[in-house]
Amino acid sequence: GQSRFYDKPEVKSSLRVSHSSVKKLYDGFDGFRDRLQEAALVAEDVKDHELCEVLEVLAHYQCSVDDPGEWSRGVIDTIGDDQVVVSFTDFGHKATVKKGKLKHLSEELQTEIIFTHQLLFHIPPDQHSFSAIRKELKDRDSGAKFLARIDDIRLKCFPEVDEIDCSFYKALNNEDDPHTYQVAAIVSRK
């Protein structure tokens, strides 16, 4: 048969995580997004005179006119006459938001872990590594989950997107115990 990363001895001894832990990671972001929408219903608007004092906010982001949008955590980067540029904490991009679409973010929500919704992948320099990574991402084993670990974040100025270095992992159902996963590195920055 064909060799896979997780068939190699150095990967077989990878840490194991329970099924419930992996599910919590997947469900965590969706649940957190729901909490942000609920928080926006009761949060106070950020007033113009507070813009320079507020570090983190709830900002309403819409992809298009037809999109109802959603409230997300963000940091105000620049302040204009009727708009601000916001760096969206959990999404890694920046966007212009009307001043009237900013709300105070509770301390509790400020201290929640940062979820990263989207990561950019840099293609490895050699074809062999790229082909192996591509194969692992394409071979969707039943029950396999893909995870990413943030290794480093380099903040960029608008309009560039922050650079997020990460390692990718594939969590596979453990044949010996169906309630655990074996985690194998697909791409590791270390």
BELVEN-V519157 format. One record per pair of residues at least 12 apart in sequence whose ideal C-beta (glycine too) atoms are under 7 Angstrom apart, sorted by sequence separation. I is the first residue (numbers start at 1). J is the second residue. D is the distance in Angstrom with one decimal. If there is no record, write none. Layout:
BEGIN
{{I	J	D} {I	J	D}}
END
This chain:
BEGIN
{{74	86	3.9} {75	87	4.8} {171	183	5.1} {172	184	6.8} {58	71	4.8} {59	72	6.1} {74	87	6.0} {83	96	5.0} {84	97	5.7} {152	165	4.2} {74	88	4.8} {75	89	6.5} {83	97	6.5} {150	164	6.1} {151	165	4.6} {169	183	5.1} {170	184	5.3} {43	58	5.7} {58	73	6.7} {59	74	4.2} {74	89	5.8} {83	98	5.6} {84	99	6.2} {151	166	5.8} {169	184	6.5} {72	88	5.2} {73	89	4.2} {82	98	6.4} {83	99	6.4} {150	166	5.4} {151	167	5.9} {169	185	5.6} {170	186	5.4} {56	73	6.3} {57	74	5.7} {73	90	5.8} {77	94	6.4} {82	99	5.8} {149	166	6.1} {169	186	6.2} {40	58	5.3} {72	90	6.3} {84	102	6.9} {148	166	4.7} {149	167	4.8} {167	185	6.4} {168	186	4.4} {39	58	6.5} {56	75	5.7} {57	76	6.2} {72	91	6.5} {148	167	6.9} {168	187	4.5} {55	75	6.5} {148	168	5.4} {149	169	7.0} {167	187	6.1} {167	188	4.3} {36	58	6.5} {54	76	6.6} {146	168	6.6} {147	169	4.5} {167	189	5.3} {166	189	6.9} {167	190	6.8} {90	114	6.1} {92	116	6.2} {146	170	5.9} {147	171	5.8} {165	189	5.1} {51	76	6.4} {89	114	5.9} {90	115	4.5} {90	116	6.7} {91	117	4.8} {92	118	6.1} {144	170	5.7} {145	171	4.3} {59	86	4.5} {61	88	6.5} {90	117	5.8} {91	118	6.4} {144	171	6.7} {51	79	5.2} {144	172	5.4} {119	148	5.6} {143	173	4.3} {40	71	3.9} {141	172	5.9} {73	105	6.2} {37	70	6.4} {51	84	6.8} {37	71	5.6} {61	95	5.8} {116	150	6.2} {136	170	6.1} {36	71	5.0} {36	72	6.4} {61	97	6.7} {73	109	6.7} {33	70	6.8} {36	73	6.8} {60	97	6.6} {59	97	4.8} {151	189	4.6} {60	101	3.9} {59	101	6.4} {59	102	5.6} {120	164	6.8} {57	102	4.9} {58	103	4.1} {119	164	5.6} {57	103	6.5} {57	104	6.9} {58	105	5.0} {119	166	5.3} {57	105	5.4} {116	164	6.4} {56	105	4.8} {136	186	4.9} {48	99	6.5} {133	186	5.9} {56	110	5.0} {133	187	5.7} {46	102	4.1} {45	102	6.9} {46	103	6.3} {45	103	5.8} {46	104	6.0} {44	103	6.5} {43	103	3.8} {44	104	5.0} {43	104	5.2} {40	103	5.6} {94	158	5.0} {94	159	6.8} {39	106	6.3} {93	161	5.5} {92	161	6.1} {39	109	6.0} {92	162	5.3} {92	164	6.0} {36	109	6.9} {85	158	5.3} {32	112	6.5} {78	158	6.8} {77	158	5.9} {32	115	6.2} {29	115	4.4} {28	115	6.9} {29	117	6.9} {26	145	7.0} {25	147	6.9} {22	145	5.3} {5	136	6.0} {22	171	5.4} {17	171	6.8} {16	174	6.4} {22	181	5.6} {19	179	4.9} {18	179	6.1} {19	180	6.6} {18	180	5.6} {19	181	6.6} {17	180	6.8} {6	170	7.0} {16	180	4.8} {17	181	5.3} {16	181	6.4} {6	172	6.1} {16	182	5.8} {17	183	6.2} {14	182	5.8} {15	183	5.7} {14	183	4.9} {14	184	5.5} {11	184	4.6} {11	185	6.7} {6	182	6.4} {6	184	3.6} {5	184	5.2} {5	185	7.0} {5	186	6.3}}
END
